Amino acid sequence: MTHPPEPPATGPAPYTGHDGGPVADVPGARPAVRSETAFSGAVWDVTRESFRMAPDDPEVLVREFIRHPGAVAVVALDGEDRVRMIRQYRHPVGEELWEIPAGLLDVPGEPWVDAARRELAEEADLRAERWEVLADFYTTPGSSSEGIRVYLATGLSEVPAAERHERTGEEAGMPLAWVPLGQAVQAVLDGRLHNPSLVVGLLALSAHRARPNTALRPADAPWHGSPGPA
């Protein structure tokens, strides 16, 4: 018995890099000819570095950027398909932004996922049984070294009232909300939500659900361009 020929594949072929592999960012830091602290701040510093694009290049470029320790963020999804969101005042933009729990990698030697667990408990009063990686990204690579890893946290439970973190500063009195995932994604597409970790996390989760046969990376997956040890 003969079968009809397979129909030709449609759509563009997958892009491959110059080495034949899948498209990916390429590590290639240029050594600094000179490096100095242009400004030392309360939270992070501004570094001024001089470098050449190629070793024999006569032109020396100078760039100033924020030296950042990196951060983690958490899309906490409950059994009703709702995302835990917080509203926090951000002085540089003069707005109270709806965000997902997040925080700096500012505890020496703390594994990334443990930092995420800590921030979820401190900012959202939650714990999670399962952790997976949704996305890694640089916030503003032209002016900051900040990299953020966004986790998906599921199997949620509340931190007992007696064990909850006392929030201070901009976090004091911070409103918390459970927002249906579909509504949150639509708010991003409508231009009503602007926090980068929230935008990246929600759209990454939405894209993952559109590809049901793909798995997310484990919580301890390597982090390209990570700010330090896991």
C-alpha positions as CSV (number, residue, x, y, z in Angstrom):
1,M,0.0,0.0,0.0
2,T,1.4,3.4,-0.9
3,H,0.9,6.6,1.0
4,P,0.6,10.1,-0.5
5,P,3.7,12.1,-0.1
6,E,4.1,14.3,3.0
7,P,3.1,17.9,2.3
8,P,6.1,20.3,2.1
9,A,7.0,22.1,5.3
10,T,5.7,25.6,5.6
11,G,7.2,28.7,7.2
12,P,10.8,29.8,7.5
13,A,13.5,27.5,8.4
14,P,14.9,27.9,12.0
15,Y,17.6,30.5,12.2
16,T,21.1,29.2,13.0
17,G,24.1,31.1,14.1
18,H,27.4,31.3,12.2
19,D,28.5,28.1,14.0
20,G,25.4,26.2,12.8
21,G,23.9,26.2,16.3
22,P,20.6,27.8,17.5
23,V,20.4,31.5,17.9
24,A,21.9,32.6,21.2
25,D,23.7,35.6,22.8
26,V,27.5,35.3,22.6
27,P,29.8,35.9,25.6
28,G,32.7,38.1,24.5
29,A,33.6,40.7,27.2
30,R,36.2,43.2,26.0
31,P,39.0,43.6,28.7
32,A,38.9,47.0,30.4
33,V,41.9,49.2,29.7
34,R,40.8,51.3,32.7
35,S,38.1,51.0,35.3
36,E,37.0,53.3,38.0
37,T,34.1,54.2,40.2
38,A,32.5,57.3,38.8
39,F,29.9,57.4,41.5
40,S,29.4,55.4,44.7
41,G,25.7,55.2,45.8
42,A,23.7,53.8,48.7
43,V,22.4,50.8,46.7
44,W,24.7,50.5,43.6
45,D,27.7,52.2,42.0
46,V,28.3,53.8,38.6
47,T,31.4,52.4,36.9
48,R,33.4,54.2,34.2
49,E,35.3,51.8,31.9
50,S,37.6,52.2,28.9
51,F,38.0,49.4,26.4
52,R,38.8,48.5,22.8
53,M,36.4,46.5,20.5
54,A,39.5,44.6,19.2
55,P,43.0,44.3,20.7
56,D,44.6,46.2,17.8
57,D,41.9,48.8,17.6
58,P,43.4,52.3,18.1
59,E,40.1,53.7,19.3
60,V,39.4,53.5,23.0
61,L,35.7,53.6,24.0
62,V,34.5,54.9,27.3
63,R,31.2,53.8,28.9
64,E,29.5,54.5,32.2
65,F,27.1,52.0,33.6
66,I,25.4,50.9,36.8
67,R,27.3,48.0,38.5
68,H,24.4,45.9,39.7
69,P,24.4,42.7,41.8
70,G,21.5,41.1,39.9
71,A,18.1,40.1,41.0
72,V,15.4,37.5,41.0
73,A,11.6,37.7,40.4
74,V,8.7,35.3,40.9
75,V,5.5,34.6,39.0
76,A,3.5,32.9,41.8
77,L,0.6,31.1,40.3
78,D,-2.1,29.6,42.5
79,G,-4.6,26.7,41.8
80,E,-7.1,29.1,40.4
81,D,-4.7,30.4,37.7
82,R,-4.2,33.7,39.5
83,V,-0.9,35.6,39.8
84,R,0.2,37.2,43.1
85,M,0.9,40.9,42.4
86,I,2.1,43.7,44.6
87,R,1.9,47.4,44.1
88,Q,5.0,49.3,45.0
89,Y,6.0,53.0,44.7
90,R,9.0,53.6,42.4
91,H,10.4,57.0,42.8
92,P,12.5,57.3,39.6
93,V,9.3,57.0,37.5
94,G,6.9,58.6,40.1
95,E,4.4,55.8,40.0
96,E,3.0,53.0,42.0
97,L,3.6,50.0,39.8
98,W,1.9,46.6,39.9
99,E,4.8,44.1,40.1
100,I,5.6,40.5,40.9
101,P,7.7,39.7,44.0
102,A,11.4,40.4,43.3
103,G,14.6,41.4,45.0
104,L,18.3,41.9,44.8
105,L,20.9,39.1,45.0
106,D,22.5,40.9,47.9
107,V,23.2,38.0,50.3
108,P,26.7,36.5,49.6
109,G,26.6,32.9,48.7
110,E,22.8,32.6,48.6
111,P,21.6,30.3,45.8
112,W,19.4,32.1,43.3
113,V,16.3,30.1,44.0
114,D,16.7,30.6,47.7
115,A,16.8,34.3,47.1
116,A,13.5,33.9,45.2
117,R,12.0,31.9,48.0
118,R,13.0,34.6,50.5
119,E,11.5,37.4,48.4
120,L,8.3,35.5,47.8
121,A,7.9,35.1,51.6
122,E,8.9,38.6,52.5
123,E,6.9,40.5,49.8
124,A,3.9,38.2,49.2
125,D,3.6,36.1,52.4
126,L,3.8,32.9,50.4
127,R,5.8,29.7,50.0
128,A,6.0,27.4,47.0
129,E,6.6,23.6,46.5
130,R,7.7,23.8,42.9
131,W,10.1,26.2,41.2
132,E,11.0,26.5,37.5
133,V,12.8,29.1,35.4
134,L,10.6,31.2,33.1
135,A,13.1,33.6,31.7
136,D,16.5,35.4,32.2
137,F,17.0,38.9,30.9
138,Y,19.0,42.1,31.2
139,T,16.9,45.1,32.2
140,T,18.9,47.8,30.4
141,P,22.1,46.3,28.9
142,G,23.2,49.6,27.5
143,S,23.5,51.3,30.9
144,S,23.4,48.6,33.6
145,S,24.8,45.2,34.3
146,E,21.6,44.1,36.0
147,G,20.4,40.6,35.1
148,I,17.2,39.2,36.4
149,R,16.0,35.6,36.6
150,V,12.2,35.1,36.6
151,Y,10.9,32.0,38.3
152,L,7.5,30.3,38.1
153,A,6.4,29.2,41.6
154,T,3.5,26.8,42.1
155,G,2.1,24.7,44.9
156,L,1.6,27.8,47.0
157,S,0.8,28.1,50.7
158,E,0.6,31.1,53.0
159,V,3.4,32.0,55.5
160,P,1.9,31.7,59.0
161,A,1.0,35.2,60.4
162,A,3.5,34.9,63.3
163,E,6.4,34.2,60.8
164,R,5.7,37.0,58.3
165,H,8.3,39.6,57.4
166,E,7.7,43.1,58.7
167,R,7.8,45.3,55.6
168,T,9.4,48.8,55.8
169,G,10.2,51.7,53.5
170,E,8.5,51.6,50.1
171,E,7.2,48.1,51.0
172,A,5.3,49.2,54.0
173,G,1.6,49.0,53.5
174,M,2.1,47.6,50.0
175,P,-1.2,46.4,48.5
176,L,-1.3,42.7,47.5
177,A,-3.7,41.2,44.9
178,W,-4.6,37.9,43.2
179,V,-5.1,38.7,39.5
180,P,-6.3,36.1,36.9
181,L,-3.5,35.3,34.6
182,G,-5.4,36.1,31.4
183,Q,-6.4,39.5,32.7
184,A,-2.9,40.3,33.8
185,V,-1.5,39.3,30.3
186,Q,-4.2,41.5,28.7
187,A,-3.3,44.4,30.9
188,V,0.3,44.1,29.7
189,L,-0.8,44.1,26.0
190,D,-3.1,47.0,26.7
191,G,-0.2,49.0,28.1
192,R,-1.5,49.2,31.6
193,L,1.3,47.4,33.3
194,H,4.9,48.4,32.9
195,N,7.2,46.7,35.4
196,P,9.8,44.8,33.3
197,S,10.0,41.6,35.5
198,L,6.2,41.3,35.4
199,V,6.0,41.9,31.7
200,V,8.7,39.4,30.9
201,G,7.4,36.8,33.4
202,L,3.7,37.0,32.3
203,L,4.5,36.9,28.6
204,A,7.0,34.1,29.0
205,L,4.4,32.0,30.9
206,S,1.8,32.8,28.2
207,A,4.2,31.7,25.5
208,H,5.1,28.5,27.3
209,R,1.4,27.6,27.6
210,A,1.1,28.1,23.8
211,R,3.8,25.4,23.4
212,P,2.4,22.5,25.5
213,N,5.0,20.0,24.5
214,T,7.9,22.0,25.8
215,A,9.2,22.0,29.4
216,L,10.5,24.9,31.5
217,R,14.0,24.8,32.8
218,P,14.7,23.5,36.3
219,A,15.2,25.9,39.1
220,D,19.0,25.3,39.1
221,A,19.5,25.7,35.4
222,P,22.6,27.5,34.3
223,W,22.2,31.3,34.0
224,H,23.9,32.9,31.0
225,G,25.6,36.1,32.1
226,S,24.6,35.4,35.7
227,P,25.8,37.9,38.4
228,G,27.6,35.2,40.4
229,P,27.5,31.6,41.7
230,A,24.2,29.8,41.9
